[in-house]
């Protein structure tokens, strides 16, 4: 049993070898740490990221912990690619129990020095990707009346 404590509220989740967990932005940082921690529960871990070499490295570490892993190279800022990736996951496992929207990027600089291209990229990663993954995943969660979506932001 995994218990998450979020703003004075506890969420209990039973995670086992049949639980399918999708993590975006899983190749490094928080996403990588979450994937490795959840591998201890022997869940089916699906890791999404743009960098294939990092996906492959993380997949090996997850397998060593005894969990099943499905690593998919995916740019979640691209709606069609994201939606087809969610469909692939459903084809393979038949469900998604937990979606962890973790992909994100920051920006350090003065507002007046920030280009339109940088702003566009920030919104694609931090806002639109979350929308694309959540909307598509809900199409499968709602009919089953089950699932959890966790959004990580700053």
Backbone as a ProteinNet text record, in pm:
[ID]
protein_1_A
[PRIMARY]
XXXXXXXXXXXXXXXXXXXXXXXXXXXXXXXXXXXXXXXXXXXXXXXXXXXXXXXXXXXXXXXXXXXXXXXXXXXXXXXXXXXXXXXXXXXXXXXXXXXXXXXXXXXXXXXXXXXXXXXXXXXXXXXXXXXXXXXXXXXXXXXXXXXXXXXXXX
[TERTIARY]
85	0	89.2	66.3	137.7	45.7	97	18.8	89.7	21.3	74.1	16.1	99.5	53.9	65.9	-46.4	-48.5	-132.7	-69.5	-137.5	-238.1	-189.6	-271.3	-378.7	-367.5	-465.3	-391.4	-437.3	-374.8	-451.5	-375.9	-434.2	-371.5	-455.2	-405	-422.9	-318.3	-320.3	-259.8	-328.3	-267.9	-191.4	-63	21.4	81.4	64	117.8	163.9	192.6	247.9	149.1	23.8	-76.3	-103.8	-46.4	-68.6	15.4	-50.2	18.4	33.6	159.2	189.6	268	216.7	282.1	343.7	471.5	542.6	601.5	562.2	621.9	745.1	835.7	958.5	1037.9	1042.2	1099.5	1249	1311.7	1451.5	1549.4	1506.4	1597.5	1518.4	1591	1530.7	1421.2	1314.3	1202.8	1137.7	1116.9	1053.8	1132.1	1262.1	1349.6	1340.8	1344.7	1337.9	1203.8	1096.8	964.3	960.8	1011.1	1010.5	1087.6	1204.1	1284.6	1215.9	1152.5	1082.6	962.8	886.7	769	807.5	926.5	973.2	983.4	1005.5	1010.3	877.8	769	637	607.4	703.4	693.4	580.3	542.4	438.7	491.7	400.3	437.6	462.5	587.4	627.3	646.1	572.7	588	655.1	773.5	847.2	848.2	811.3	808.1	909.6	987.2	1084	1133.9	1203.4	1256.6	1390.6	1467.3	1604.2	1610.1	1618.2	1614	1726.3	1846.3	1958.1	1931.6	1868.3	1836.4	1720.3	1627.2	1516.5	1574.8	1666.3	1726.6	1803.7	1878.7	1954.3	1859.5	1755	1659.1	1584.2	1551.1	1480.7	1561.6	1692.9	1779.3	1773.2	1779.3	1775.1	1642.1	1533.8	1401.4	1391	1441.3	1437.6	1518.4	1632	1714.2	1633.4	1543.2	1458.9	1344.3	1330	1228.6	1095	1088.2	962.6	965	847.7	834.6	841	907.5	920.2	896.1	832.4	808.7	854	969.2	1023.9	987.7	930.9	887.2	945	1013.1	1061.1	940.2	912.8	792.4	815.3	781.5	783	640.2	613.7	476.8	426.3	510.1	462.9	393.1	400.9	336.4	209.7	96	-33.6	-49.7	-25.9	-46.4	45.8	171.5	266.9	225.7	180.9	137.7	15.7	-82.3	-203.9	-175.4	-89.3	-58.1	22.2	103.1	178.5	82.8	-15.7	-115.3	-188.8	-223.9	-289.1	-200.3	-68.6	25.4	25.4	21.4	21.2	-105.9	-217.7	-344.9	-342.4	-287.5	-275.1	-195.7	-88.6	0.6	-60.4	-116.9	-161.4	-312.8	-386.1	-531.9	-584.4	-494.3	-537.9	-420.6	-452.6	-355.7	-417.5	-349	-400.7	-358.4	-235.5	-182.3	-106.3	-139.5	-64.2	4.1	135	209.8	265.9	202.7	248	362.4	482.9	601.4	685.7	666.7	748.1	734.3	845.5	840.4	974.6	971.6	1097.1	1084.2	1194.3	1197.6	1266	1269.6	1337.4	1391.2	1517.2	1578.4	1621.8	1569	1605.7	1504.7	1539.4	1449.4	1336.8	1220	1104.9	1137.3	1198.8	1226.6	1330.5	1404.2	1503.4	1450.3	1329	1269.8	1206.9	1247.5	1198.1	1061.6	990.9	862.3	881.7	992	1021.3	1035.7	1103.5	1119.7	984.6	903.4	770.9	686.2	689.4	612.8	656.1	787.2	837.2	799.1	805.6	766.6	620.9	533	391.8	366.7	437.7	421.6	453.6	564.1	606	523.5	505.9	445.1	292.7	230.9	84.7	23.7	61.7	-3.7	21.7	144.2	172.2	84.9	66.2	-20.5	-163.7	-208.1	-343	-355.4	-255.5	-261.5	-264.6	-175.9	-171.4	-296.4	-340.5	-457.3	-584.2	-607.6	-729.9	-737.7	-626.8	-626.7	-640.5	-571.7	-578.7	-718.7	-782.4	-918.9	-1017.3	-992	-1079.3	-1081.6	-973.9	-966.5	-1000.5	-971.1	-999	-1147.9	-1213	-1354.1	-1444.9	-1438.6	-1527.1	-1503.3	-1380.5	-1347.6	-1378.1	-1409.4	-1437.8	-1325.2	-1202.3	-1089.1	-967.2	-869	-742.6	-709.3	-582.4	-532.6	-446.2	-457.6	-370.9	-302.9	-171.4	-91.7	-15.2	-33.5	34.5	141.3	262.6	373.3	404.3	406.8	435.4	509.9	554.8	622.2	579.8
-117.9	0	123.7	212.1	338.3	447	527.9	638.7	768.2	853.6	983.7	1088.4	1174.9	1284.6	1412.7	1472.1	1592.9	1697.6	1805	1916.5	1868.5	1799.4	1751.2	1651.6	1593.6	1496.3	1368.5	1254.9	1127.7	1059.8	1008.1	930	792.2	690.3	554.2	486.3	417.1	346.7	209.4	109.7	-22.9	-38.3	-64.6	-83.1	-222.4	-297.1	-432.5	-461.9	-585.6	-623	-604.7	-580.3	-557.7	-408.8	-323.2	-179.3	-121.6	-48.1	15	163.5	207.5	345.8	410.5	521.8	595.7	722.4	746	863.1	939.9	1067	1150.4	1219.8	1256.5	1321.6	1231.8	1103.5	1004.3	982.8	1047.2	1015.3	1074.3	1173.5	1234.7	1300.4	1347.8	1425.3	1353.7	1427	1375.4	1254.5	1259.9	1148.3	1019.6	1030.1	913.6	858.7	946.7	905	837.6	891	830.5	690.5	677.1	546.7	442.6	480.2	386.8	352.2	449.6	423.2	330.7	353.8	271.1	131	116.6	-16.2	-109.6	-54	-135.8	-205.3	-151.6	-212.2	-316.4	-336.7	-435.2	-403.9	-277.4	-235.2	-241.5	-230.9	-217	-67.5	-31.3	108	143	244.4	294	430.2	440.2	564.8	632.4	760.3	839.8	952.2	971.8	1080.9	1094.8	1203.8	1229.5	1161.3	1137.9	1088.1	935.9	867.8	721.7	658.9	714.7	654.9	656.3	763.2	769.7	677	661	565.2	424.6	391.6	257.5	232.7	332.5	318.7	298.5	379.6	368.8	235.7	192.2	63.6	-50.3	-50	-153.6	-149.8	-30	-17.5	-66	-37.1	-81	-232.8	-292.5	-439.1	-505.8	-445.5	-500.1	-506.1	-410.2	-408	-509.4	-575.1	-679.1	-631.6	-508.8	-457.1	-465.3	-474	-469.7	-324.2	-299.1	-162.2	-159.4	-53.1	-28.4	114.7	129.5	261.6	306.6	425.7	477	616	631.7	763.9	842.6	954.4	1031.5	1178.1	1264.9	1409	1448.3	1464.5	1490.3	1629.5	1711.1	1841.3	1827.8	1709.4	1684.1	1602	1662.5	1599.7	1462.6	1452	1324.2	1215.1	1251.7	1154.6	1108.7	1202.8	1169.7	1078.3	1112.6	1030.9	891.1	879	745	664.5	732.1	663.9	609.1	687.9	639.3	518.8	525.5	410.9	286.2	302.1	188.4	125	210.3	159.1	78.5	130.4	58.5	-73.5	-71.1	-194.9	-299.5	-257	-351	-399.8	-308.3	-343.8	-343.4	-278.1	-275.4	-170.2	-98.2	1.5	88.6	199.1	282.3	309.6	269.8	291.1	426	466	591.5	663.2	790	876.2	981.9	990.2	1093.1	1190	1306.5	1411.7	1486.1	1452.1	1508.6	1591.5	1573.7	1646.7	1796.4	1864.6	2008.3	2071.9	2200.9	2274.8	2410.4	2460.5	2591.7	2691.2	2813.5	2918.1	3020.9	3048.8	3148.4	3265.1	3379.4	3497.2	3607.5	3723.2	3837.6	3826.7	3872	3867.8	3934.7	4051.3	4125	4055.7	3960.6	3886.8	3752.3	3718.2	3590.1	3601.4	3513	3517.6	3449.1	3480.2	3414.1	3263.6	3222.8	3080.9	3012.3	3077	3020.3	3010.2	3114.4	3113.1	3001.1	2989.1	2884.9	2746.7	2724.4	2595.7	2566.4	2666.8	2649.6	2604.3	2670.2	2632.7	2496.3	2461.8	2329.5	2219.2	2236.2	2131.9	2134.8	2251.9	2261.5	2261.3	2298.2	2307.2	2213.1	2228.7	2151.7	2002.2	1962	1818.5	1754.8	1825.6	1776.9	1759	1855.2	1849.3	1729	1709.5	1600.1	1463.9	1442	1311.4	1286.4	1387.8	1371.6	1346.4	1426.5	1411.4	1272.3	1225.5	1093.6	981.6	992.3	888.9	880.2	994.5	994.7	918.3	914.3	837	689.6	642.7	502.9	484.8	582.9	570.5	583.9	677.2	703.5	582.6	511.2	393.7	288.9	281.3	185.4	240.9	370.8	437.9	415.3	424.3	406.5	476.8	498.4	556.5	681.1	714.5	833.7	911.4	1043.6	1131.5	1226.5	1227.6	1312.2	1411	1539.4	1642.9	1707	1709.8	1770.2	1903.1	2010	2141.7	2225.5	2339.6	2430.9	2573
0	0	0	-92.6	-99.9	-47	41.3	94.7	58.6	-14.6	-51.9	40.3	90.6	175.7	94.5	59.3	-22	49.6	92.3	158.6	263.2	363.3	475.4	434.9	316.6	271.2	232	281.1	247.4	135	40.5	-68	-59.5	-48.8	-40.9	-175.7	-218.8	-345.2	-325.2	-367.2	-366.4	-496.5	-485.2	-602.1	-593.8	-703.3	-708.9	-851.3	-880.7	-1011.2	-1126.3	-1096.3	-1200.8	-1224.2	-1142.9	-1153	-1266.6	-1356.6	-1469.7	-1439.7	-1431.9	-1396.4	-1510.5	-1561.5	-1669.6	-1610.3	-1641.6	-1589.8	-1707.6	-1723	-1826.9	-1770	-1857.8	-1811.4	-1719.6	-1753.6	-1662	-1677.9	-1773.4	-1800.1	-1699.5	-1623.2	-1525.8	-1413.5	-1313.1	-1205	-1128.4	-1101.6	-1021.2	-1087.5	-1217.6	-1288.3	-1275.7	-1288.4	-1273.8	-1131.4	-1034	-893.6	-863.4	-917.2	-896.7	-958.1	-1080.2	-1146.9	-1065.7	-1015.9	-937.1	-804.5	-741.5	-614.5	-636.8	-743.7	-769.8	-817.1	-872.5	-912.5	-792.6	-673.6	-552	-524.3	-579.8	-562.2	-669.3	-760.5	-869.4	-966.6	-975.6	-1069.6	-1212.3	-1307.3	-1447.7	-1469.4	-1491.4	-1502.8	-1650.2	-1695.6	-1832.5	-1822.4	-1882.7	-1875.3	-2012.1	-2011.8	-2134.9	-2123.3	-2229.1	-2233.3	-2376.9	-2402	-2536.4	-2560.2	-2454.9	-2471.2	-2456.2	-2570.8	-2574.3	-2492.2	-2500.6	-2426.1	-2275.2	-2224.6	-2081.1	-2045.5	-2137.3	-2116.1	-2102.7	-2192.2	-2189.8	-2059.9	-2014.8	-1889	-1770.4	-1763.7	-1654	-1660	-1778.4	-1793.7	-1733.3	-1755.8	-1698	-1545.2	-1487.9	-1341.7	-1285.2	-1354.8	-1308.8	-1314.5	-1422.5	-1434.5	-1323.2	-1287.1	-1178	-1048.6	-1028.4	-908	-917	-1031.9	-1046.4	-1099.1	-1146.6	-1201.1	-1353.3	-1409.5	-1555.3	-1599.5	-1710.9	-1759.8	-1911.1	-1953.9	-2095.7	-2120.2	-2183.6	-2210.6	-2350.3	-2360.8	-2490.3	-2512.3	-2624.2	-2663.6	-2712.8	-2645.4	-2677.3	-2642.8	-2736.9	-2712	-2676.6	-2548.4	-2503	-2539.9	-2602.4	-2650.5	-2785.8	-2845.8	-2974.9	-2951.9	-2977.7	-2945.6	-3011.1	-3141.3	-3210.3	-3157.4	-3131.7	-3078.8	-2939.1	-2857.8	-2722	-2724.3	-2805.2	-2812.4	-2864.8	-2965.9	-3017.3	-2914.8	-2834.4	-2728.5	-2622.2	-2582.5	-2485.2	-2543.3	-2671.8	-2736.8	-2733.7	-2755.9	-2750.2	-2611.7	-2510.4	-2372.2	-2346.8	-2392.9	-2376.6	-2454.4	-2575.1	-2653.3	-2576.8	-2514.1	-2442.5	-2311	-2232.2	-2097.4	-2077.5	-2164.8	-2152	-2056.2	-1988.6	-1890.9	-1850	-1787	-1716.7	-1580.3	-1475.4	-1340.2	-1283.2	-1314.2	-1261	-1372.7	-1392.5	-1483	-1397.8	-1409.9	-1337.8	-1441.6	-1450.8	-1541.6	-1474.7	-1516.4	-1453.3	-1549.9	-1679.8	-1777.6	-1751.9	-1752.2	-1728.3	-1753.6	-1765.7	-1780.8	-1715.1	-1672.5	-1610.6	-1702.4	-1657.4	-1733.2	-1634.2	-1647.9	-1562.4	-1650.3	-1622.9	-1699.7	-1677.7	-1726.4	-1715.1	-1818	-1780.2	-1869.7	-2002.2	-1995.7	-2119.1	-2208.1	-2153.1	-2232	-2281.3	-2242.5	-2279.5	-2417.9	-2506.8	-2644.4	-2655.5	-2761.6	-2789.3	-2801.5	-2861.9	-2878.4	-2741.6	-2647.4	-2513.7	-2442.8	-2453.1	-2389.8	-2448.2	-2580.8	-2648.8	-2599.3	-2588.5	-2543.7	-2399.1	-2314.4	-2174.1	-2164.1	-2238.7	-2234.2	-2296.2	-2402.6	-2463.6	-2363.8	-2291	-2197.4	-2068.9	-2009.1	-1876.3	-1876.1	-1986	-1988.8	-2092	-2217.7	-2323	-2311.8	-2274.8	-2262.9	-2154.6	-2045.1	-1937.9	-1990.2	-2069	-2127.3	-2220.6	-2308.1	-2405.2	-2337	-2239.4	-2173.4	-2089.8	-2018.6	-1931.7	-2013.1	-2114.8	-2195.7	-2257.9	-2313	-2377.9	-2275	-2162.9	-2059.8	-1998.7	-1980.4	-1925.2	-2013.5	-2143	-2233	-2194.2	-2133.8	-2092	-1944.2	-1861.9	-1718.3	-1687.9	-1751.8	-1718.7	-1735.8	-1849.3	-1863.2	-1755	-1703.7	-1597.1	-1458.9	-1453.2	-1326.4	-1224.9	-1277.6	-1188	-1244.3	-1158.6	-1200	-1120.4	-1122.3	-1053.5	-1149.7	-1144.2	-1222.7	-1125	-1131.6	-1043.2	-1131.1	-1103.5	-1178.6	-1091.1	-1142.3	-1070.5	-1138.5	-1059.9	-1118.8	-1017	-1062.7	-971.4	-1001.4
[MASK]
++++++++++++++++++++++++++++++++++++++++++++++++++++++++++++++++++++++++++++++++++++++++++++++++++++++++++++++++++++++++++++++++++++++++++++++++++++++++++

